[in-house]
């Protein structure tokens, strides 16, 4: 069995040790070489360092041939992207370790992970989500990942990705009505029932959803 772990932290060390002892083929991927270098020396396992939002990286390190992907980064944007791309590639088993219950809910609703573990986290505000009919996750200071359903936000239908970019939103990926993962180019036009993951700032939310 080949396991690909995205995002390394010290609390995962014992878990990795036990996998190696059991004869599992383990590879660890992180954006910080300092975090994984000691692990590689200690356990003699494959480690990779790179931009974890670069989808080409996952092809290069063999995600399409992986049996299990574990998305366990401290940044839930990376976890969402990893789970969506693993599903896109047809990875048989996807496990997500996330920091926010809302992220867990999204992954569960869209079928992007087989198993989801939620770390303890602060309760986020619900009022803005109710007001704008969206789901919101704070990724960094003044950087939000929002999920919009074009069945509700009908003004988005037929807008191109390029138009959304001009409004201050970076579309990460889309789940269509058939539950397929799409990585759209700038000409792609939003279809009814598309679920759109957009990276933006709080100042641009109203521009994007057309309120």
C-alpha positions as CSV (number, residue, x, y, z in Angstrom):
1,X,0.0,0.0,0.0
2,X,1.3,3.5,-0.9
3,X,0.4,6.4,1.4
4,X,1.0,10.0,0.4
5,X,0.9,12.4,3.4
6,X,0.5,16.1,2.5
7,X,1.6,18.4,5.4
8,X,3.9,17.2,8.1
9,X,3.9,18.1,11.8
10,X,5.7,16.6,14.8
11,X,2.4,15.1,16.1
12,X,2.3,12.9,13.0
13,X,5.8,11.4,13.5
14,X,4.7,8.4,15.6
15,X,2.0,7.7,13.0
16,X,4.5,7.7,10.2
17,X,6.9,5.5,12.2
18,X,4.2,2.9,12.7
19,X,3.3,2.9,9.0
20,X,7.0,2.3,8.1
21,X,7.3,-0.5,10.6
22,X,4.3,-2.2,9.1
23,X,6.0,-2.1,5.7
24,X,3.8,0.6,4.2
25,X,5.3,2.7,1.4
26,X,5.1,6.2,2.8
27,X,5.9,9.5,1.1
28,X,5.6,12.9,2.9
29,X,5.1,16.2,1.1
30,X,5.5,19.7,2.6
31,X,6.4,23.2,1.6
32,X,9.0,23.5,4.3
33,X,12.2,21.6,3.7
34,X,13.3,22.0,7.4
35,X,10.2,20.1,8.5
36,X,10.8,17.0,6.4
37,X,14.6,16.8,6.2
38,X,15.0,15.3,9.6
39,X,12.2,12.9,9.0
40,X,13.8,11.7,5.7
41,X,17.2,11.1,7.5
42,X,15.6,9.4,10.5
43,X,13.2,7.0,8.6
44,X,14.7,6.8,5.1
45,X,11.4,7.6,3.4
46,X,10.6,9.6,0.4
47,X,10.0,13.3,1.1
48,X,9.1,16.0,-1.3
49,X,9.2,19.8,-1.0
50,X,7.3,22.2,-3.2
51,X,4.3,24.6,-3.7
52,X,1.4,22.6,-2.3
53,X,-1.1,24.5,-4.4
54,X,0.8,23.5,-7.6
55,X,-1.2,20.6,-9.0
56,X,1.7,19.5,-11.3
57,X,3.7,18.7,-8.2
58,X,1.2,15.9,-7.3
59,X,1.5,14.3,-10.7
60,X,5.3,14.4,-10.5
61,X,5.4,12.6,-7.1
62,X,3.0,9.9,-8.2
63,X,-0.4,10.8,-6.7
64,X,-2.2,9.0,-9.5
65,X,-0.6,5.7,-8.4
66,X,-1.3,6.3,-4.7
67,X,-3.6,4.1,-2.7
68,X,-4.3,6.6,0.1
69,X,-3.9,10.3,0.3
70,X,-3.9,12.0,3.7
71,X,-4.4,15.8,3.6
72,X,-3.2,17.1,7.0
73,X,-1.8,20.5,6.4
74,X,-2.3,23.4,8.9
75,X,-3.8,25.4,6.0
76,X,-7.2,24.1,5.1
77,X,-7.1,25.7,1.7
78,X,-4.3,23.2,0.9
79,X,-6.3,20.4,2.4
80,X,-9.3,21.2,0.2
81,X,-7.2,21.5,-2.9
82,X,-5.4,18.2,-2.2
83,X,-8.7,16.3,-1.5
84,X,-10.3,17.7,-4.7
85,X,-7.4,16.8,-6.9
86,X,-7.0,13.4,-5.3
87,X,-10.6,12.7,-6.2
88,X,-10.1,14.1,-9.7
89,X,-7.2,11.6,-10.2
90,X,-9.3,8.7,-8.8
91,X,-7.3,8.0,-5.7
92,X,-9.2,5.1,-3.9
93,X,-9.1,6.5,-0.4
94,X,-8.8,10.1,0.8
95,X,-8.4,11.1,4.4
96,X,-8.7,14.8,5.5
97,X,-7.4,16.2,8.8
98,X,-8.8,19.7,9.0
99,X,-8.9,22.6,11.4
100,X,-12.5,23.8,10.9
101,X,-15.9,22.1,11.2
102,X,-17.1,24.1,8.2
103,X,-14.3,22.7,6.0
104,X,-15.2,19.2,7.2
105,X,-18.9,19.8,6.3
106,X,-17.9,21.0,2.8
107,X,-15.7,18.0,2.2
108,X,-18.4,15.7,3.5
109,X,-21.2,17.2,1.5
110,X,-19.2,17.2,-1.8
111,X,-17.8,13.7,-1.3
112,X,-14.2,14.9,-1.5
113,X,-12.9,12.7,1.3
114,X,-13.7,9.2,2.6
115,X,-12.8,10.0,6.2
116,X,-12.6,13.4,7.9
117,X,-10.9,14.3,11.2
118,X,-11.5,17.7,12.7
119,X,-9.0,19.3,15.0
120,X,-10.3,21.5,17.8
121,X,-11.0,25.0,16.5
122,X,-12.7,28.2,17.3
123,X,-16.4,28.7,16.3
124,X,-16.6,31.0,13.3
125,X,-19.3,33.5,12.8
126,X,-22.5,32.3,11.2
127,X,-24.2,35.6,10.6
128,X,-22.2,36.6,7.5
129,X,-22.8,33.1,6.0
130,X,-26.5,33.4,6.5
131,X,-26.6,36.9,5.1
132,X,-24.7,36.1,1.9
133,X,-25.9,32.5,1.6
134,X,-22.3,31.1,1.4
135,X,-19.7,29.2,3.4
136,X,-16.6,31.1,4.4
137,X,-13.3,29.9,5.8
138,X,-10.5,32.3,7.0
139,X,-7.2,31.1,5.4
140,X,-5.0,34.0,6.6
141,X,-5.5,37.6,7.7
142,X,-8.0,39.2,5.3
143,X,-7.8,36.2,3.0
144,X,-11.0,34.1,2.8
145,X,-12.0,30.9,0.9
146,X,-15.7,31.1,0.1
147,X,-18.0,28.5,-1.4
148,X,-20.8,29.8,-3.6
149,X,-23.6,27.7,-5.1
150,X,-24.7,29.2,-8.4
151,X,-28.2,27.7,-7.9
152,X,-28.6,30.3,-5.1
153,X,-26.3,33.0,-6.5
154,X,-27.9,33.0,-10.0
155,X,-26.1,36.2,-11.0
156,X,-23.0,34.1,-11.3
157,X,-24.4,31.9,-14.0
158,X,-22.7,32.5,-17.4
159,X,-20.0,34.7,-15.9
160,X,-16.6,33.7,-17.0
161,X,-13.7,32.9,-14.7
162,X,-11.9,35.9,-16.1
163,X,-14.8,38.2,-14.9
164,X,-14.6,36.8,-11.4
165,X,-10.9,37.4,-11.4
166,X,-11.5,41.0,-12.3
167,X,-13.9,41.3,-9.4
168,X,-11.1,40.2,-7.0
169,X,-11.7,36.5,-6.8
170,X,-9.4,33.6,-7.6
171,X,-11.3,30.5,-8.5
172,X,-9.5,27.5,-7.0
173,X,-11.8,24.8,-8.5
174,X,-15.5,24.0,-9.2
175,X,-17.7,21.0,-8.4
176,X,-20.3,20.7,-11.1
177,X,-23.9,19.3,-10.8
178,X,-22.6,15.8,-11.6
179,X,-20.2,16.1,-8.7
180,X,-17.1,16.3,-11.0
181,X,-14.1,18.4,-10.0
182,X,-13.2,21.0,-12.6
183,X,-10.1,23.2,-12.8
184,X,-11.5,25.8,-15.2
185,X,-9.6,28.1,-17.6
186,X,-10.3,31.8,-17.8
187,X,-12.9,31.3,-20.6
188,X,-15.0,28.8,-18.6
189,X,-18.5,30.1,-17.9
190,X,-20.3,29.3,-14.6
191,X,-23.1,26.8,-15.1
192,X,-26.2,26.5,-12.9
193,X,-25.7,24.3,-9.9
194,X,-21.9,24.8,-10.0
195,X,-20.3,25.0,-6.6
196,X,-17.4,27.5,-6.8
197,X,-14.5,27.7,-4.4
198,X,-13.1,31.3,-4.5
199,X,-10.1,32.8,-2.7
200,X,-10.8,36.5,-2.0
201,X,-10.8,39.2,0.6
202,X,-13.7,40.3,2.7
203,X,-13.8,43.6,0.8
204,X,-14.6,41.8,-2.5
205,X,-17.3,39.4,-1.4
206,X,-20.2,41.8,-2.2
207,X,-18.7,42.5,-5.7
208,X,-18.4,38.8,-6.5
209,X,-21.9,37.8,-5.4
210,X,-23.5,40.9,-6.9
211,X,-25.3,42.3,-3.8
